[in-house]
């Protein structure tokens, strides 16, 4: 488990933990902690170790765990956090529709396979990835609402990658955690794979461009520091017009089984 430098703010510190597939962000307050995404099911041990061995705090100090969207590296640990520690889970109202029914069952298995393939590409030791299809959140996060127990954070619905993506925004500290909506690899920005709802993704980028932000916490890659969020998200919008490469095309073809996607396509025709 790699130890990461703490990002210090007025009211809290942000700890970055290297997860199995994506970065995990633990927001530490004096009297409580917030987990900005649940990680994969195999990331439970990483967060546990960080709390105990680095912070010297019990895992039970985590008072809420967020699911930014349905995919295995973000929702995989949710059920375990609640079952093992009684930590409540918060997510978008439609989080459990993504893997619903026969199509959702198939998409769930495909997504788990794709996550394992990503880990293999990263040359990571293969770990458990299969997880419960249903999050059954204790708190439903409506757009523009305050995060339960952490009113300094606001929820933003940012569909595009999936239909249930959310971002967490702290206005006072000018900090945004947008889940998978952008990646920053080797100093270059990339779109998430796949973008299933490009028109909604474009609107989500426009919305985030209007925020007063100087720090973007990135699930895949390094954080983005900016004095011009309009420039960042305008660039992200420009990437939507680029043709698929081989990898993007493959991921897209294997991501069309969710009933949420099929519902969107029916209504858009």
C-alpha positions in Angstrom: 0.0 0.0 0.0 1.5 3.3 -1.1 1.4 6.2 1.3 0.4 9.5 -0.3 1.0 13.1 0.7 -1.8 14.7 2.5 -3.7 17.6 0.9 -4.3 20.0 3.7 -7.3 22.3 3.8 -8.8 24.5 6.5 -11.4 22.1 7.8 -10.0 18.7 6.7 -7.2 16.8 5.1 -7.5 14.6 2.0 -5.7 11.3 1.9 -5.1 9.6 -1.4 -4.8 5.8 -1.2 -3.7 3.7 -4.2 -6.6 1.3 -4.9 -6.6 -1.9 -6.9 -7.8 0.0 -10.0 -8.5 3.6 -9.1 -7.4 6.1 -6.5 -9.4 6.3 -3.2 -9.8 9.6 -1.4 -10.4 9.7 2.4 -11.4 13.1 3.7 -10.3 13.3 7.4 -11.9 15.7 9.8 -11.1 16.0 13.5 -14.1 14.0 14.5 -15.1 12.0 11.5 -14.1 10.8 8.0 -15.7 10.7 4.6 -14.9 8.1 1.9 -15.4 9.7 -1.5 -15.8 6.4 -3.3 -16.2 2.8 -2.1 -13.5 1.3 -4.4 -13.4 -2.3 -5.5 -14.3 -5.1 -3.1 -10.5 -5.8 -2.7 -9.9 -2.2 -1.6 -11.5 -2.8 1.8 -8.1 -4.0 3.2 -6.3 -1.0 1.7 -8.5 1.6 3.4 -8.5 -0.5 6.6 -4.7 -0.5 6.7 -4.5 3.2 6.0 -6.9 4.1 8.8 -5.2 1.9 11.3 -1.5 2.1 10.4 -1.2 5.6 8.9 -3.9 7.6 10.6 -4.1 5.7 13.8 -7.9 5.9 13.7 -10.6 3.2 13.8 -12.3 2.4 10.5 -15.6 3.2 12.3 -14.6 6.9 12.1 -15.7 6.8 8.5 -19.3 8.1 8.9 -20.3 7.9 5.2 -19.1 6.2 2.1 -20.1 7.5 -1.4 -20.6 5.5 -4.6 -19.9 7.9 -7.5 -21.3 5.4 -10.1 -22.0 1.7 -10.6 -18.8 0.3 -11.9 -16.8 -2.3 -10.0 -13.9 -0.1 -9.0 -16.2 2.5 -7.5 -19.2 0.5 -6.1 -17.6 -2.8 -5.4 -16.8 -2.3 -1.7 -20.1 -0.6 -0.8 -22.0 -3.6 0.6 -19.0 -4.8 2.6 -18.4 -1.4 4.2 -22.0 -1.4 5.5 -22.0 -5.1 6.5 -18.6 -5.1 8.2 -18.6 -1.7 9.9 -22.1 -0.4 9.7 -21.0 2.5 7.5 -23.9 4.0 5.6 -23.7 4.2 1.9 -24.9 7.1 -0.3 -25.5 7.1 -4.0 -27.6 8.4 -6.9 -31.3 7.4 -6.9 -30.9 5.2 -9.9 -27.7 3.4 -8.8 -29.4 0.0 -8.6 -31.1 0.2 -12.0 -27.8 -0.1 -13.9 -27.3 -3.8 -13.3 -31.0 -4.7 -13.1 -32.6 -7.6 -14.9 -31.0 -10.1 -17.4 -29.3 -7.3 -19.3 -27.9 -5.8 -16.1 -26.8 -9.3 -15.0 -24.8 -9.6 -18.2 -23.4 -6.1 -18.0 -22.3 -6.7 -14.4 -20.3 -9.7 -15.4 -18.8 -7.9 -18.4 -17.8 -4.9 -16.3 -16.1 -7.2 -13.8 -14.2 -8.8 -16.6 -13.2 -5.4 -18.0 -12.0 -4.2 -14.6 -9.8 -7.3 -14.3 -8.4 -6.6 -17.8 -7.6 -3.1 -16.7 -5.7 -4.4 -13.7 -3.9 -6.9 -15.9 -2.9 -4.0 -18.2 -1.6 -2.1 -15.2 0.5 -5.2 -14.3 -1.3 -5.5 -11.0 -1.6 -8.8 -9.2 -5.1 -10.0 -9.9 -7.5 -9.7 -7.0 -11.1 -10.4 -6.3 -13.4 -8.1 -8.2 -16.9 -9.7 -8.3 -19.4 -7.8 -6.1 -23.0 -7.4 -5.3 -25.1 -5.9 -8.2 -27.3 -4.0 -5.7 -25.9 -1.2 -3.6 -29.2 -0.5 -1.7 -28.0 3.0 -0.6 -28.9 4.2 2.9 -29.0 7.7 1.6 -30.2 8.8 -1.9 -28.2 11.7 -3.2 -30.4 14.1 -5.1 -28.8 16.6 -7.4 -27.6 19.8 -5.7 -28.2 18.3 -2.2 -25.8 18.5 0.7 -24.0 15.3 1.6 -25.4 13.7 4.8 -23.2 14.4 7.8 -20.9 16.5 5.6 -22.9 19.7 4.6 -19.7 21.4 3.2 -19.9 18.9 0.3 -22.6 19.3 -2.4 -23.8 16.6 -4.8 -23.8 17.2 -8.6 -25.4 14.8 -11.0 -23.0 14.4 -14.0 -24.3 11.7 -16.3 -22.3 10.7 -19.4 -20.1 7.8 -18.4 -23.1 6.1 -16.9 -26.5 7.6 -16.2 -25.9 7.6 -12.4 -22.6 9.4 -12.1 -22.3 12.0 -9.4 -19.6 14.5 -8.4 -18.8 15.9 -4.9 -18.0 19.6 -4.7 -16.7 21.6 -1.8 -17.3 25.2 -2.5 -15.3 26.6 0.4 -12.2 24.6 -0.5 -12.8 24.9 -4.3 -12.4 21.1 -4.6 -14.2 18.8 -6.9 -14.2 15.0 -7.0 -15.9 14.0 -10.3 -15.4 10.3 -10.2 -14.5 9.0 -13.6 -15.6 11.9 -15.7 -11.9 12.7 -16.6 -8.6 11.0 -16.3 -5.2 12.6 -15.9 -2.5 10.2 -17.1 1.1 11.3 -17.5 0.0 14.9 -17.5 -2.6 14.4 -20.3 -6.4 14.5 -19.9 -8.6 11.7 -21.2 -12.2 10.9 -21.3 -13.5 7.9 -19.3 -14.2 4.7 -21.3 -16.9 4.4 -22.4 -19.0 7.5 -22.9 -22.4 6.0 -23.3 -24.4 9.3 -23.1 -22.3 11.9 -25.0 -25.0 14.6 -25.1 -25.4 14.3 -21.3 -21.6 14.2 -20.8 -21.3 17.5 -22.7 -23.9 19.1 -20.5 -22.1 17.7 -17.4 -18.8 19.3 -18.6 -20.5 22.6 -19.1 -21.9 22.4 -15.6 -18.6 21.7 -14.0 -16.9 24.5 -16.0 -19.1 27.0 -14.1 -17.8 25.8 -10.7 -15.3 27.8 -8.7 -12.7 25.1 -8.6 -8.9 25.0 -8.3 -8.4 21.3 -7.3 -9.9 18.3 -9.1 -9.4 15.0 -7.4 -9.0 12.3 -10.1 -9.9 8.7 -9.7 -7.5 7.6 -12.5 -4.2 9.5 -12.5 -3.0 12.6 -10.7 -5.1 15.5 -9.3 -5.6 18.5 -11.6 -4.7 21.9 -10.3 -6.1 24.7 -12.3 -6.9 28.4 -12.1 -9.2 28.0 -15.1 -11.8 25.2 -14.9 -13.5 26.5 -18.0 -10.4 25.7 -20.0 -10.2 22.2 -18.5 -13.8 21.3 -19.2 -13.9 23.0 -22.6 -11.0 20.7 -23.5 -12.8 17.7 -22.2 -15.8 18.6 -24.3 -13.5 18.8 -27.4 -12.5 15.2 -26.9 -16.1 14.1 -27.3 -15.8 14.9 -31.1 -12.8 12.6 -31.6 -13.4 9.3 -33.3 -13.2 6.0 -31.3 -9.8 4.3 -31.2 -9.6 0.5 -31.1 -9.7 0.3 -27.3 -12.7 2.7 -27.0 -14.6 0.9 -29.7 -14.1 -2.4 -27.9 -15.2 -1.1 -24.5 -18.2 0.6 -26.1 -19.3 -2.6 -27.8 -19.2 -4.5 -24.5 -21.1 -1.8 -22.5 -24.5 -1.8 -24.2 -26.4 -4.3 -22.1 -27.6 -2.2 -19.1 -31.3 -1.6 -19.1 -30.6 2.1 -18.4 -28.7 2.4 -21.7 -31.4 0.6 -23.6 -34.0 2.8 -22.1 -32.1 5.9 -23.1 -31.7 4.6 -26.7 -35.4 3.9 -27.0 -36.3 7.4 -25.8 -33.7 9.1 -28.0 -34.9 7.6 -31.2 
